[in-house]
Amino acid sequence: MAKQEKLDLSHTWTTDSFPEFALCFEETALVWMPSLILFVTSLYEWHNRSPEVITSRASSHPTTWTLLSITKIIYTIVLTINYKKRGMNTSGVLFIFWLCLSIGTAVNFKTVLSIAFSETPIESSINVFTFTTKSLSFPIIITQLLFSCFADSTQVFTTVADRENSSPENQSSFLSRLTFSWFTPMIMNGYRKPLTTEDMWSLSTQNRTNVFIKQFNKHWKPIQNNKTKNAINIFPVVLKTFWSTILFNACIQLVSTLLTFTQPLILDRLITFMTPVTDTTTATVEPIWRGYLYAGAMFVSPVLASVLNGQYDRRQDLLLMKIRSSCLRLSSAGRKDFATGDIVNLISADMIYLTSFFYFLNNLWLGPAVVAISTWLLWAQLGAATLVGVSVLVLLIPFNSFMITREHRLWAKILAFKDKRVAAITETINHIKVLKLYGWEPAFMTRVFGHRAQECAALSSVMVIGVISTAIVSATPYLCRVSVKRMNAYLNANEVNESFVDHKPNQRTPIVVKN
């Protein structure tokens, strides 16, 4: 009976040769982890349906059946059939699953080959059947990974114009959308000549107002029909409509932030690896393969962070566009309750502030987490000296709170002054003939300029507060003078007396060690 294998660090991290995992670990963790990732990530697509779906099952357009799609359905029947019913021509979930499974299978297949062709007999469960099945499954999994890099053909067109001027994004694969390579034709076209309106592609289905407004109305109409004397708050409706997108974007930013923090840790390990070991009795020389691992991680980490940041920014912009389009819908009967100036301010100012809240929403929870992680990393390098920087941040909290409160009040005044100014301008334009008849132009101009002067004065106060806040933030590093003190202590130490050093240039033996 074979002995139970354990994760031995002497064969993984502390080995001088290429690390190897235990066979039981490779056949369990490296196989089940991709399956777990597939299950967790597929929940998001099950909920959000498809990027190309048109909200109702009857109006979705299934993709055409190809040899590629038939090959995919053999491996992942449930997900693939579900995607095709909902009009999806590519899946990031399946690509990530096959990528993780390919990596795990490659590691396991290497171990199987090393055991099978080992010159010394090894007690293991590797037999002819196991070796044959693993030898056949590995190239099949790699082939499936290659298939998932391409997109199936799709026909999601509502009009002839859409078919003739369709965006390449509709036909792009997951990798193309991840790297934005589908946008290359537009860049090349703009390089050759100035772009015009005719060069623009038709809007993607998922970004059209008549598509996502149906999801918004599912939560808005019940509240609107059952409204009481209390005013309706649109904020919960926006959260109920787009909560899954907001949560998914938050996860993207979390992973990107964690990857950013890994870079200084990897750099520290790389510097330690490249530093010569002077005392071999207390220090252990790291194997050469760790250097390649650190260097590869230094390259992969910022690249992944950059890709995720690009996806986060685009998804956030699309989210804000949908929120803005959903909120700025007012019937003809509802317009009579608002002046033209009020509507202009809603579009130009209030909507910007509303969308800005959702854009910086993740900073509410990510900011404290970043401070905590940064403090922990600095503590590992500087020790108790880190408390000086933390104390400065704590002391700045009351000041920042006061400045933000003051700025918030000023912005409320600015919006009120802007409403009055726009209303006065609108009234002047609507009654321009009467004003000229009675000679009231100077009076109305004085009225408009008065509102503008009040608005400019409040804006000046906001700018002053912004400058003060920026100056405090910029001056904060100069209030953490720990590094300067350490450097001064080093530079003020006693230096070598040059008179005690004898320089004898010798090109043949520049350095001589005796006894």
Residue, then its C-alpha position, 0 to 999 in steps of 0.5 A: m500500500a502506497k504511503q500517504e503523500k504530503l506537501d514536502l517543501s524540500h521538493t517545492w520551494t527549497t529545492d535547487s532544481f525545478p520545484e515539483f508538487a506531490l502527485c496527490f496535490e496535483e491531482t486534487a488541488l490543481v484540478w478542483m481549483p479551476s472547477l471552483i473558479l468556473f463555478v464561482t465566476s459563472l454565477y455572474e454570467w448566469h445573473n447578468r445574462s449576456p453582453e449582447v442579450i436584448t433583455s427578453r428571451a424571445s428577442s435574443h439571437p442565438t449564435t450560428w452553429t460552427l465546428l468550433s462551437i460543436t467542439k466546445i459543447i462536448y466539454t462544457i455542455v451546460l454553459t455552452i448551450n446556455y451561452k448560445k441561447r442567450g446570444m453569447n459568442t465568447s466567454g471569459v469564464l470558459f477561457i479562464f477555466w481552460l487556462c487554469l486547467s491547462i496550467g494545472t494539467a501541464v504541471n501534473f503531466k510533467t510529474v507523470l512523465s518524470i515518474a513514468f520515465s524514471e530510471t529508479p522504481i518509484e512506488s506510485s499509482i501510475n499505471v499504463f491506463t493512467f499514463t494513457t488517459k493523461s497523455l490523451s487529456f493534456p493535448i485535448i485540454i490545450t486544444q480547447l484552450l486554443f479554441s476558447c481564444f476565438a469567438d463564434s460567428t454571431q448575427v445580432f443585428t436589428t437593422v440593415a444599417d447595424r449589419e453594415n456598420s456593426s462594431p467589431e466588438n460584437q464579433s470579438s473574442f474574450l482576449s480581443r475585448l480584454t486587450f481592446s484589439w478590436f478597436t485597432p481598425m478605428i485607430m488605423n482609420g484615424y491614422r490615415k484620415p480625420l475621423t467623421t461621423e460616418d466612420m463611427w460604428s453603430l452602438s452595441t446592443q447592450n449600450r442602447t437606451n431602449v435595452f438597459i432602460k427596461q431593467f431600470n423600469k423593472h425597479w422604477k415603475p413599481i415604486q412610481n406606481n405606488k408612490t405616496k406623499n413622500a418623494i421618491n429616492i432614485f438612489p436605491v433604484v440605481l443600486k437595485t438595477f446595476w448592483s451586479t455591475i457595481l460589485f463586479n467592478a469593485c472586485i476588478q479594482l480590488v484585484s488590481t490594487l492587490l497586484t499593485f501591492t505585490q510589486p514592491l514585495i516581489l522587488d524586495r525578494l528580487i533585490t535580496f536574491m541578487t544581493p551577494v551573500t557575505d556570510t554563508t554560515t547564516a544565510t542560504v543561497e537561493p536557487i537560480w530558478r527563484g530569480y527567474l520566478y521573481a523576474g517573471a512575476m515582476f513582469v506579469s504583475p504590472v501587466l495584469a494590473s494594467v489590463l484590469n485597470g483598463q477594463y475597470d475604467r471602461r466598465q465604469d464609464l459604461l456604467l455611468m453612461k447607463i445611469r445618466s441615461s436612465c435618470l434623465r428621462l422626463s415625460s412632457a407632463g413632467r417637464k411643466d414642473f421644471a423650468t428650463g434652467d433647472i433642467v439644464n443644471l440637472i444635466s450639466a451639474d447635478m448628474i455629474y455629481l451623481t455619477s461621480f459618487f458611483y465612480f468614486l464609490n469603491n474608494l469608501w472601502l478600498g481607501p482604508a484597506v489601502v492605508a492598512i496594507s501600506t502601513w503593514l508593509l512599511w512596518a515590515q521595512l521601517g518598524a516603529a518609524t511607520l507610526v510617525g506617518v500614520s500619526v500624520l494621517v490621523l491628524l489630517i483627518p479632522f482638517n480634511s473633514f472640515m475642508i470637505t464639509r465647507e466645500h460641500r456647503l459652497w457647492a450647494k450655494i453654487l448650484a443655487f446661484k446657477d439655478k437663478r442665473v440660468a432662470a434669469i437668462t431663460e426669462t430674458i431670452n423668452h421676453i426679449k421683444v418686451l425688454k427691447l420695447y420698454g428698454w429693460e435690457p440693462a436691468f435684466m443684464t444687471r440681474v444676470f450679472g449679479h447672480r453670476a458674480q455670486e456664483c463666481a465668488a463661491l467658485s473662487s472659495v471652492m478653488v481656494i479650498g482645493v488649493i489648500s487641500t492640495a498643498i497639505v497633501s503635497a506637503t505631507p511627505y515633508l512632515c514624515r522626516v524619518s528618512v531624512k533623519r536616517m540619511n543625515a545620521y549616516l552622512n554625519a558619521n565619521e568618514v575614512n581618513e584619506s591619509f591612512v589609505d595608501h593608494k598604489p596603482n597596479q594594473r596586474t594585481p589591483i587587489v591583493v589578499k594576504n593571510 
